[in-house]
Amino acid sequence: MSNGLSDYKVKKIMKHFCEDITASKTAALLEINRNTINRYYNLFRRKIAASTMDADRIFSGE
C-alpha cells in the first residue's frame, strides 16, 4: 500500500495495531488521517485472516 507514508510510520501503525490501540487514537498520536489508519488496520486483518486460512489448509491435510 503506497500512499507516501514512511516505513517508520507504517511500523508505528503496526505496533499500535498489535497493542490493540484504536484507529482513532493511533491517528491522533501519529497525526495521520483516521481513514488512512483504518485502511492499514483492515489490511493487517486481511493478511492475518489469509495466513490463518493457509495454516488451516496445511494442517488439515489438504
CHARMM internal coordinates of N, CA and C (Angstrom, degrees):
IC EDIT
DIST 1 N 1 CA 1.4546
DIST 1 CA 1 C 1.5193
ANGL 1 N 1 CA 1 C 107.12
DIST 1 C 2 N 1.2919
ANGL 1 CA 1 C 2 N 116.69
DIHE 1 N 1 CA 1 C 2 N 115.00
DIST 2 N 2 CA 1.4506
ANGL 1 C 2 N 2 CA 120.17
DIHE 1 CA 1 C 2 N 2 CA -176.92
DIST 2 CA 2 C 1.5265
ANGL 2 N 2 CA 2 C 110.24
DIHE 1 C 2 N 2 CA 2 C -114.00
DIST 2 C 3 N 1.2938
ANGL 2 CA 2 C 3 N 116.30
DIHE 2 N 2 CA 2 C 3 N 112.01
DIST 3 N 3 CA 1.4619
ANGL 2 C 3 N 3 CA 119.97
DIHE 2 CA 2 C 3 N 3 CA 177.12
DIST 3 CA 3 C 1.5224
ANGL 3 N 3 CA 3 C 110.92
DIHE 2 C 3 N 3 CA 3 C -136.55
DIST 3 C 4 N 1.3097
ANGL 3 CA 3 C 4 N 116.39
DIHE 3 N 3 CA 3 C 4 N 18.95
DIST 4 N 4 CA 1.4479
ANGL 3 C 4 N 4 CA 119.86
DIHE 3 CA 3 C 4 N 4 CA 176.48
DIST 4 CA 4 C 1.5151
ANGL 4 N 4 CA 4 C 115.18
DIHE 3 C 4 N 4 CA 4 C 92.71
DIST 4 C 5 N 1.3283
ANGL 4 CA 4 C 5 N 118.61
DIHE 4 N 4 CA 4 C 5 N 2.16
DIST 5 N 5 CA 1.4541
ANGL 4 C 5 N 5 CA 120.21
DIHE 4 CA 4 C 5 N 5 CA 177.83
DIST 5 CA 5 C 1.5233
ANGL 5 N 5 CA 5 C 109.66
DIHE 4 C 5 N 5 CA 5 C -78.88
DIST 5 C 6 N 1.3105
ANGL 5 CA 5 C 6 N 115.27
DIHE 5 N 5 CA 5 C 6 N 142.01
DIST 6 N 6 CA 1.4606
ANGL 5 C 6 N 6 CA 120.05
DIHE 5 CA 5 C 6 N 6 CA 177.47
DIST 6 CA 6 C 1.5248
ANGL 6 N 6 CA 6 C 109.68
DIHE 5 C 6 N 6 CA 6 C -72.38
DIST 6 C 7 N 1.3319
ANGL 6 CA 6 C 7 N 115.99
DIHE 6 N 6 CA 6 C 7 N 159.73
DIST 7 N 7 CA 1.4623
ANGL 6 C 7 N 7 CA 120.81
DIHE 6 CA 6 C 7 N 7 CA 175.83
DIST 7 CA 7 C 1.5279
ANGL 7 N 7 CA 7 C 110.16
DIHE 6 C 7 N 7 CA 7 C -57.25
DIST 7 C 8 N 1.3260
ANGL 7 CA 7 C 8 N 116.24
DIHE 7 N 7 CA 7 C 8 N -37.31
DIST 8 N 8 CA 1.4638
ANGL 7 C 8 N 8 CA 121.35
DIHE 7 CA 7 C 8 N 8 CA 179.73
DIST 8 CA 8 C 1.5288
ANGL 8 N 8 CA 8 C 110.23
DIHE 7 C 8 N 8 CA 8 C -58.55
DIST 8 C 9 N 1.3459
ANGL 8 CA 8 C 9 N 117.05
DIHE 8 N 8 CA 8 C 9 N -47.57
DIST 9 N 9 CA 1.4712
ANGL 8 C 9 N 9 CA 120.96
DIHE 8 CA 8 C 9 N 9 CA -178.35
DIST 9 CA 9 C 1.5287
ANGL 9 N 9 CA 9 C 110.70
DIHE 8 C 9 N 9 CA 9 C -65.48
DIST 9 C 10 N 1.3302
ANGL 9 CA 9 C 10 N 116.49
DIHE 9 N 9 CA 9 C 10 N -40.99
DIST 10 N 10 CA 1.4704
ANGL 9 C 10 N 10 CA 119.53
DIHE 9 CA 9 C 10 N 10 CA 178.79
DIST 10 CA 10 C 1.5246
ANGL 10 N 10 CA 10 C 110.29
DIHE 9 C 10 N 10 CA 10 C -62.51
DIST 10 C 11 N 1.3260
ANGL 10 CA 10 C 11 N 117.38
DIHE 10 N 10 CA 10 C 11 N -40.92
DIST 11 N 11 CA 1.4624
ANGL 10 C 11 N 11 CA 120.71
DIHE 10 CA 10 C 11 N 11 CA 178.10
DIST 11 CA 11 C 1.5276
ANGL 11 N 11 CA 11 C 110.97
DIHE 10 C 11 N 11 CA 11 C -64.98
DIST 11 C 12 N 1.3330
ANGL 11 CA 11 C 12 N 117.12
DIHE 11 N 11 CA 11 C 12 N -37.13
DIST 12 N 12 CA 1.4648
ANGL 11 C 12 N 12 CA 120.46
DIHE 11 CA 11 C 12 N 12 CA 177.16
DIST 12 CA 12 C 1.5282
ANGL 12 N 12 CA 12 C 110.48
DIHE 11 C 12 N 12 CA 12 C -65.72
DIST 12 C 13 N 1.3375
ANGL 12 CA 12 C 13 N 116.64
DIHE 12 N 12 CA 12 C 13 N -40.61
DIST 13 N 13 CA 1.4662
ANGL 12 C 13 N 13 CA 120.23
DIHE 12 CA 12 C 13 N 13 CA 177.15
DIST 13 CA 13 C 1.5208
ANGL 13 N 13 CA 13 C 109.18
DIHE 12 C 13 N 13 CA 13 C -60.86
DIST 13 C 14 N 1.3310
ANGL 13 CA 13 C 14 N 116.74
DIHE 13 N 13 CA 13 C 14 N -45.40
DIST 14 N 14 CA 1.4604
ANGL 13 C 14 N 14 CA 121.00
DIHE 13 CA 13 C 14 N 14 CA -179.79
DIST 14 CA 14 C 1.5275
ANGL 14 N 14 CA 14 C 111.22
DIHE 13 C 14 N 14 CA 14 C -62.17
DIST 14 C 15 N 1.3261
ANGL 14 CA 14 C 15 N 116.76
DIHE 14 N 14 CA 14 C 15 N -41.08
DIST 15 N 15 CA 1.4644
ANGL 14 C 15 N 15 CA 121.06
DIHE 14 CA 14 C 15 N 15 CA 178.53
DIST 15 CA 15 C 1.5283
ANGL 15 N 15 CA 15 C 110.28
DIHE 14 C 15 N 15 CA 15 C -60.99
DIST 15 C 16 N 1.3226
ANGL 15 CA 15 C 16 N 117.03
DIHE 15 N 15 CA 15 C 16 N -44.77
DIST 16 N 16 CA 1.4634
ANGL 15 C 16 N 16 CA 120.72
DIHE 15 CA 15 C 16 N 16 CA 179.55
DIST 16 CA 16 C 1.5280
ANGL 16 N 16 CA 16 C 110.72
DIHE 15 C 16 N 16 CA 16 C -65.67
DIST 16 C 17 N 1.3353
ANGL 16 CA 16 C 17 N 116.44
DIHE 16 N 16 CA 16 C 17 N -38.17
DIST 17 N 17 CA 1.4689
ANGL 16 C 17 N 17 CA 120.56
DIHE 16 CA 16 C 17 N 17 CA 176.78
DIST 17 CA 17 C 1.5234
ANGL 17 N 17 CA 17 C 109.78
DIHE 16 C 17 N 17 CA 17 C -59.95
DIST 17 C 18 N 1.3226
ANGL 17 CA 17 C 18 N 116.72
DIHE 17 N 17 CA 17 C 18 N -47.30
DIST 18 N 18 CA 1.4677
ANGL 17 C 18 N 18 CA 121.61
DIHE 17 CA 17 C 18 N 18 CA -179.06
DIST 18 CA 18 C 1.5196
ANGL 18 N 18 CA 18 C 112.12
DIHE 17 C 18 N 18 CA 18 C -65.25
DIST 18 C 19 N 1.3163
ANGL 18 CA 18 C 19 N 116.85
DIHE 18 N 18 CA 18 C 19 N -29.61
DIST 19 N 19 CA 1.4614
ANGL 18 C 19 N 19 CA 121.33
DIHE 18 CA 18 C 19 N 19 CA 178.67
DIST 19 CA 19 C 1.5250
ANGL 19 N 19 CA 19 C 112.11
DIHE 18 C 19 N 19 CA 19 C -86.73
DIST 19 C 20 N 1.3376
ANGL 19 CA 19 C 20 N 116.47
DIHE 19 N 19 CA 19 C 20 N 5.47
DIST 20 N 20 CA 1.4680
ANGL 19 C 20 N 20 CA 123.15
DIHE 19 CA 19 C 20 N 20 CA 177.21
DIST 20 CA 20 C 1.5305
ANGL 20 N 20 CA 20 C 112.48
DIHE 19 C 20 N 20 CA 20 C 62.16
DIST 20 C 21 N 1.3197
ANGL 20 CA 20 C 21 N 116.47
DIHE 20 N 20 CA 20 C 21 N 36.61
DIST 21 N 21 CA 1.4663
ANGL 20 C 21 N 21 CA 121.80
DIHE 20 CA 20 C 21 N 21 CA 174.88
DIST 21 CA 21 C 1.5265
ANGL 21 N 21 CA 21 C 107.24
DIHE 20 C 21 N 21 CA 21 C -86.71
DIST 21 C 22 N 1.3049
ANGL 21 CA 21 C 22 N 117.30
DIHE 21 N 21 CA 21 C 22 N 134.85
DIST 22 N 22 CA 1.4628
ANGL 21 C 22 N 22 CA 120.96
DIHE 21 CA 21 C 22 N 22 CA -176.38
DIST 22 CA 22 C 1.5256
ANGL 22 N 22 CA 22 C 111.15
DIHE 21 C 22 N 22 CA 22 C -61.54
DIST 22 C 23 N 1.3206
ANGL 22 CA 22 C 23 N 114.67
DIHE 22 N 22 CA 22 C 23 N 157.16
DIST 23 N 23 CA 1.4624
ANGL 22 C 23 N 23 CA 120.46
DIHE 22 CA 22 C 23 N 23 CA 178.33
DIST 23 CA 23 C 1.5251
ANGL 23 N 23 CA 23 C 110.45
DIHE 22 C 23 N 23 CA 23 C -61.84
DIST 23 C 24 N 1.3177
ANGL 23 CA 23 C 24 N 116.59
DIHE 23 N 23 CA 23 C 24 N -39.79
DIST 24 N 24 CA 1.4718
ANGL 23 C 24 N 24 CA 119.98
DIHE 23 CA 23 C 24 N 24 CA -179.72
DIST 24 CA 24 C 1.5200
ANGL 24 N 24 CA 24 C 111.45
DIHE 23 C 24 N 24 CA 24 C -63.12
DIST 24 C 25 N 1.3182
ANGL 24 CA 24 C 25 N 116.34
DIHE 24 N 24 CA 24 C 25 N -44.45
DIST 25 N 25 CA 1.4715
ANGL 24 C 25 N 25 CA 120.32
DIHE 24 CA 24 C 25 N 25 CA 179.87
DIST 25 CA 25 C 1.5266
ANGL 25 N 25 CA 25 C 110.18
DIHE 24 C 25 N 25 CA 25 C -67.71
DIST 25 C 26 N 1.3331
ANGL 25 CA 25 C 26 N 117.42
DIHE 25 N 25 CA 25 C 26 N -41.25
DIST 26 N 26 CA 1.4643
ANGL 25 C 26 N 26 CA 120.98
DIHE 25 CA 25 C 26 N 26 CA 177.75
DIST 26 CA 26 C 1.5279
ANGL 26 N 26 CA 26 C 110.42
DIHE 25 C 26 N 26 CA 26 C -61.00
DIST 26 C 27 N 1.3147
ANGL 26 CA 26 C 27 N 116.29
DIHE 26 N 26 CA 26 C 27 N -43.40
DIST 27 N 27 CA 1.4674
ANGL 26 C 27 N 27 CA 120.65
DIHE 26 CA 26 C 27 N 27 CA 179.02
DIST 27 CA 27 C 1.5225
ANGL 27 N 27 CA 27 C 110.59
DIHE 26 C 27 N 27 CA 27 C -59.31
DIST 27 C 28 N 1.3237
ANGL 27 CA 27 C 28 N 116.58
DIHE 27 N 27 CA 27 C 28 N -43.85
DIST 28 N 28 CA 1.4633
ANGL 27 C 28 N 28 CA 120.47
DIHE 27 CA 27 C 28 N 28 CA -179.81
DIST 28 CA 28 C 1.5288
ANGL 28 N 28 CA 28 C 111.31
DIHE 27 C 28 N 28 CA 28 C -66.67
DIST 28 C 29 N 1.3243
ANGL 28 CA 28 C 29 N 116.61
DIHE 28 N 28 CA 28 C 29 N -44.00
DIST 29 N 29 CA 1.4609
ANGL 28 C 29 N 29 CA 120.55
DIHE 28 CA 28 C 29 N 29 CA -177.39
DIST 29 CA 29 C 1.5295
ANGL 29 N 29 CA 29 C 112.13
DIHE 28 C 29 N 29 CA 29 C -65.93
DIST 29 C 30 N 1.3424
ANGL 29 CA 29 C 30 N 116.16
DIHE 29 N 29 CA 29 C 30 N -39.82
DIST 30 N 30 CA 1.4656
ANGL 29 C 30 N 30 CA 120.25
DIHE 29 CA 29 C 30 N 30 CA -175.96
DIST 30 CA 30 C 1.5288
ANGL 30 N 30 CA 30 C 113.26
DIHE 29 C 30 N 30 CA 30 C -95.17
DIST 30 C 31 N 1.3398
ANGL 30 CA 30 C 31 N 115.74
DIHE 30 N 30 CA 30 C 31 N -4.18
DIST 31 N 31 CA 1.4652
ANGL 30 C 31 N 31 CA 121.90
DIHE 30 CA 30 C 31 N 31 CA -178.80
DIST 31 CA 31 C 1.5267
ANGL 31 N 31 CA 31 C 111.34
DIHE 30 C 31 N 31 CA 31 C 56.63
DIST 31 C 32 N 1.3489
ANGL 31 CA 31 C 32 N 114.21
DIHE 31 N 31 CA 31 C 32 N 49.06
DIST 32 N 32 CA 1.4587
ANGL 31 C 32 N 32 CA 123.10
DIHE 31 CA 31 C 32 N 32 CA 176.71
DIST 32 CA 32 C 1.5218
ANGL 32 N 32 CA 32 C 106.64
DIHE 31 C 32 N 32 CA 32 C -124.34
DIST 32 C 33 N 1.3190
ANGL 32 CA 32 C 33 N 116.61
DIHE 32 N 32 CA 32 C 33 N 145.92
DIST 33 N 33 CA 1.4553
ANGL 32 C 33 N 33 CA 121.06
DIHE 32 CA 32 C 33 N 33 CA -179.78
DIST 33 CA 33 C 1.5285
ANGL 33 N 33 CA 33 C 110.47
DIHE 32 C 33 N 33 CA 33 C -56.58
DIST 33 C 34 N 1.3277
ANGL 33 CA 33 C 34 N 115.95
DIHE 33 N 33 CA 33 C 34 N 138.06
DIST 34 N 34 CA 1.4632
ANGL 33 C 34 N 34 CA 121.40
DIHE 33 CA 33 C 34 N 34 CA -178.02
DIST 34 CA 34 C 1.5201
ANGL 34 N 34 CA 34 C 112.08
DIHE 33 C 34 N 34 CA 34 C -59.99
DIST 34 C 35 N 1.3280
ANGL 34 CA 34 C 35 N 117.89
DIHE 34 N 34 CA 34 C 35 N -35.73
DIST 35 N 35 CA 1.4625
ANGL 34 C 35 N 35 CA 120.38
DIHE 34 CA 34 C 35 N 35 CA 179.02
DIST 35 CA 35 C 1.5250
ANGL 35 N 35 CA 35 C 111.30
DIHE 34 C 35 N 35 CA 35 C -64.11
DIST 35 C 36 N 1.3144
ANGL 35 CA 35 C 36 N 117.45
DIHE 35 N 35 CA 35 C 36 N -34.87
DIST 36 N 36 CA 1.4648
ANGL 35 C 36 N 36 CA 121.41
DIHE 35 CA 35 C 36 N 36 CA 176.15
DIST 36 CA 36 C 1.5215
ANGL 36 N 36 CA 36 C 110.07
DIHE 35 C 36 N 36 CA 36 C -65.61
DIST 36 C 37 N 1.3237
ANGL 36 CA 36 C 37 N 116.32
DIHE 36 N 36 CA 36 C 37 N -43.83
DIST 37 N 37 CA 1.4652
ANGL 36 C 37 N 37 CA 120.57
DIHE 36 CA 36 C 37 N 37 CA 177.81
DIST 37 CA 37 C 1.5193
ANGL 37 N 37 CA 37 C 109.70
DIHE 36 C 37 N 37 CA 37 C -62.06
DIST 37 C 38 N 1.3278
ANGL 37 CA 37 C 38 N 117.63
DIHE 37 N 37 CA 37 C 38 N -43.35
DIST 38 N 38 CA 1.4659
ANGL 37 C 38 N 38 CA 121.35
DIHE 37 CA 37 C 38 N 38 CA 178.54
DIST 38 CA 38 C 1.5223
ANGL 38 N 38 CA 38 C 111.20
DIHE 37 C 38 N 38 CA 38 C -58.91
DIST 38 C 39 N 1.3349
ANGL 38 CA 38 C 39 N 117.34
DIHE 38 N 38 CA 38 C 39 N -41.18
DIST 39 N 39 CA 1.4707
ANGL 38 C 39 N 39 CA 120.53
DIHE 38 CA 38 C 39 N 39 CA 178.66
DIST 39 CA 39 C 1.5228
ANGL 39 N 39 CA 39 C 110.85
DIHE 38 C 39 N 39 CA 39 C -61.31
DIST 39 C 40 N 1.3184
ANGL 39 CA 39 C 40 N 116.66
DIHE 39 N 39 CA 39 C 40 N -44.42
DIST 40 N 40 CA 1.4692
ANGL 39 C 40 N 40 CA 120.31
DIHE 39 CA 39 C 40 N 40 CA 178.95
DIST 40 CA 40 C 1.5206
ANGL 40 N 40 CA 40 C 111.07
DIHE 39 C 40 N 40 CA 40 C -66.33
DIST 40 C 41 N 1.3229
ANGL 40 CA 40 C 41 N 117.86
DIHE 40 N 40 CA 40 C 41 N -44.46
DIST 41 N 41 CA 1.4596
ANGL 40 C 41 N 41 CA 120.55
DIHE 40 CA 40 C 41 N 41 CA 179.31
DIST 41 CA 41 C 1.5291
ANGL 41 N 41 CA 41 C 110.00
DIHE 40 C 41 N 41 CA 41 C -58.82
DIST 41 C 42 N 1.3275
ANGL 41 CA 41 C 42 N 117.17
DIHE 41 N 41 CA 41 C 42 N -43.13
DIST 42 N 42 CA 1.4630
ANGL 41 C 42 N 42 CA 120.41
DIHE 41 CA 41 C 42 N 42 CA 179.02
DIST 42 CA 42 C 1.5252
ANGL 42 N 42 CA 42 C 111.42
DIHE 41 C 42 N 42 CA 42 C -66.73
DIST 42 C 43 N 1.3145
ANGL 42 CA 42 C 43 N 117.23
DIHE 42 N 42 CA 42 C 43 N -37.29
DIST 43 N 43 CA 1.4683
ANGL 42 C 43 N 43 CA 120.82
DIHE 42 CA 42 C 43 N 43 CA 175.74
DIST 43 CA 43 C 1.5223
ANGL 43 N 43 CA 43 C 110.05
DIHE 42 C 43 N 43 CA 43 C -61.22
DIST 43 C 44 N 1.3309
ANGL 43 CA 43 C 44 N 117.09
DIHE 43 N 43 CA 43 C 44 N -46.14
DIST 44 N 44 CA 1.4641
ANGL 43 C 44 N 44 CA 120.96
DIHE 43 CA 43 C 44 N 44 CA 178.61
DIST 44 CA 44 C 1.5249
ANGL 44 N 44 CA 44 C 110.52
DIHE 43 C 44 N 44 CA 44 C -59.39
DIST 44 C 45 N 1.3427
ANGL 44 CA 44 C 45 N 117.00
DIHE 44 N 44 CA 44 C 45 N -43.53
DIST 45 N 45 CA 1.4688
ANGL 44 C 45 N 45 CA 120.58
DIHE 44 CA 44 C 45 N 45 CA 179.89
DIST 45 CA 45 C 1.5208
ANGL 45 N 45 CA 45 C 111.62
DIHE 44 C 45 N 45 CA 45 C -62.62
DIST 45 C 46 N 1.3425
ANGL 45 CA 45 C 46 N 116.57
DIHE 45 N 45 CA 45 C 46 N -42.18
DIST 46 N 46 CA 1.4669
ANGL 45 C 46 N 46 CA 119.91
DIHE 45 CA 45 C 46 N 46 CA 179.01
DIST 46 CA 46 C 1.5212
ANGL 46 N 46 CA 46 C 111.50
DIHE 45 C 46 N 46 CA 46 C -64.02
DIST 46 C 47 N 1.3279
ANGL 46 CA 46 C 47 N 117.12
DIHE 46 N 46 CA 46 C 47 N -40.47
DIST 47 N 47 CA 1.4688
ANGL 46 C 47 N 47 CA 121.11
DIHE 46 CA 46 C 47 N 47 CA 179.20
DIST 47 CA 47 C 1.5265
ANGL 47 N 47 CA 47 C 110.34
DIHE 46 C 47 N 47 CA 47 C -64.87
DIST 47 C 48 N 1.3249
ANGL 47 CA 47 C 48 N 116.86
DIHE 47 N 47 CA 47 C 48 N -41.43
DIST 48 N 48 CA 1.4654
ANGL 47 C 48 N 48 CA 120.78
DIHE 47 CA 47 C 48 N 48 CA 178.28
DIST 48 CA 48 C 1.5208
ANGL 48 N 48 CA 48 C 109.89
DIHE 47 C 48 N 48 CA 48 C -63.09
DIST 48 C 49 N 1.3252
ANGL 48 CA 48 C 49 N 116.88
DIHE 48 N 48 CA 48 C 49 N -46.26
DIST 49 N 49 CA 1.4691
ANGL 48 C 49 N 49 CA 120.94
DIHE 48 CA 48 C 49 N 49 CA -179.83
DIST 49 CA 49 C 1.5233
ANGL 49 N 49 CA 49 C 110.90
DIHE 48 C 49 N 49 CA 49 C -61.67
DIST 49 C 50 N 1.3163
ANGL 49 CA 49 C 50 N 117.21
DIHE 49 N 49 CA 49 C 50 N -43.12
DIST 50 N 50 CA 1.4637
ANGL 49 C 50 N 50 CA 120.72
DIHE 49 CA 49 C 50 N 50 CA -179.86
DIST 50 CA 50 C 1.5159
ANGL 50 N 50 CA 50 C 111.06
DIHE 49 C 50 N 50 CA 50 C -63.99
DIST 50 C 51 N 1.3188
ANGL 50 CA 50 C 51 N 117.45
DIHE 50 N 50 CA 50 C 51 N -41.89
DIST 51 N 51 CA 1.4656
ANGL 50 C 51 N 51 CA 119.54
DIHE 50 CA 50 C 51 N 51 CA -179.77
DIST 51 CA 51 C 1.5210
ANGL 51 N 51 CA 51 C 110.95
DIHE 50 C 51 N 51 CA 51 C -69.71
DIST 51 C 52 N 1.3128
ANGL 51 CA 51 C 52 N 117.48
DIHE 51 N 51 CA 51 C 52 N -31.50
DIST 52 N 52 CA 1.4552
ANGL 51 C 52 N 52 CA 121.30
DIHE 51 CA 51 C 52 N 52 CA 177.44
DIST 52 CA 52 C 1.5225
ANGL 52 N 52 CA 52 C 110.33
DIHE 51 C 52 N 52 CA 52 C -67.95
DIST 52 C 53 N 1.3274
ANGL 52 CA 52 C 53 N 116.91
DIHE 52 N 52 CA 52 C 53 N -42.01
DIST 53 N 53 CA 1.4587
ANGL 52 C 53 N 53 CA 120.25
DIHE 52 CA 52 C 53 N 53 CA 178.98
DIST 53 CA 53 C 1.5231
ANGL 53 N 53 CA 53 C 110.41
DIHE 52 C 53 N 53 CA 53 C -65.83
DIST 53 C 54 N 1.3337
ANGL 53 CA 53 C 54 N 118.15
DIHE 53 N 53 CA 53 C 54 N -38.77
DIST 54 N 54 CA 1.4605
ANGL 53 C 54 N 54 CA 121.62
DIHE 53 CA 53 C 54 N 54 CA 176.93
DIST 54 CA 54 C 1.5242
ANGL 54 N 54 CA 54 C 110.39
DIHE 53 C 54 N 54 CA 54 C -62.67
DIST 54 C 55 N 1.3201
ANGL 54 CA 54 C 55 N 117.44
DIHE 54 N 54 CA 54 C 55 N -42.89
DIST 55 N 55 CA 1.4669
ANGL 54 C 55 N 55 CA 121.54
DIHE 54 CA 54 C 55 N 55 CA -179.89
DIST 55 CA 55 C 1.5261
ANGL 55 N 55 CA 55 C 110.12
DIHE 54 C 55 N 55 CA 55 C -65.37
DIST 55 C 56 N 1.3240
ANGL 55 CA 55 C 56 N 117.64
DIHE 55 N 55 CA 55 C 56 N -40.15
DIST 56 N 56 CA 1.4656
ANGL 55 C 56 N 56 CA 120.91
DIHE 55 CA 55 C 56 N 56 CA 178.49
DIST 56 CA 56 C 1.5264
ANGL 56 N 56 CA 56 C 110.45
DIHE 55 C 56 N 56 CA 56 C -60.21
DIST 56 C 57 N 1.3202
ANGL 56 CA 56 C 57 N 116.69
DIHE 56 N 56 CA 56 C 57 N -40.82
DIST 57 N 57 CA 1.4559
ANGL 56 C 57 N 57 CA 121.52
DIHE 56 CA 56 C 57 N 57 CA -179.79
DIST 57 CA 57 C 1.5234
ANGL 57 N 57 CA 57 C 111.04
DIHE 56 C 57 N 57 CA 57 C -66.64
DIST 57 C 58 N 1.3157
ANGL 57 CA 57 C 58 N 116.56
DIHE 57 N 57 CA 57 C 58 N -41.70
DIST 58 N 58 CA 1.4624
ANGL 57 C 58 N 58 CA 121.40
DIHE 57 CA 57 C 58 N 58 CA -178.27
DIST 58 CA 58 C 1.5286
ANGL 58 N 58 CA 58 C 110.13
DIHE 57 C 58 N 58 CA 58 C -63.97
DIST 58 C 59 N 1.3190
ANGL 58 CA 58 C 59 N 116.13
DIHE 58 N 58 CA 58 C 59 N -44.23
DIST 59 N 59 CA 1.4594
ANGL 58 C 59 N 59 CA 120.13
DIHE 58 CA 58 C 59 N 59 CA -174.98
DIST 59 CA 59 C 1.5196
ANGL 59 N 59 CA 59 C 113.51
DIHE 58 C 59 N 59 CA 59 C -85.93
DIST 59 C 60 N 1.3179
ANGL 59 CA 59 C 60 N 117.80
DIHE 59 N 59 CA 59 C 60 N -7.86
DIST 60 N 60 CA 1.4742
ANGL 59 C 60 N 60 CA 119.07
DIHE 59 CA 59 C 60 N 60 CA 179.73
DIST 60 CA 60 C 1.5152
ANGL 60 N 60 CA 60 C 111.54
DIHE 59 C 60 N 60 CA 60 C -93.07
DIST 60 C 61 N 1.3207
ANGL 60 CA 60 C 61 N 117.80
DIHE 60 N 60 CA 60 C 61 N -5.44
DIST 61 N 61 CA 1.4518
ANGL 60 C 61 N 61 CA 120.73
DIHE 60 CA 60 C 61 N 61 CA 176.81
DIST 61 CA 61 C 1.5180
ANGL 61 N 61 CA 61 C 113.63
DIHE 60 C 61 N 61 CA 61 C 90.48
DIST 61 C 62 N 1.3234
ANGL 61 CA 61 C 62 N 117.52
DIHE 61 N 61 CA 61 C 62 N 9.51
DIST 62 N 62 CA 1.4654
ANGL 61 C 62 N 62 CA 120.16
DIHE 61 CA 61 C 62 N 62 CA 178.45
DIST 62 CA 62 C 1.5038
ANGL 62 N 62 CA 62 C 110.33
DIHE 61 C 62 N 62 CA 62 C -77.56
END
COOR INIT
IC SEED 1 N 1 CA 1 C
IC BUILD
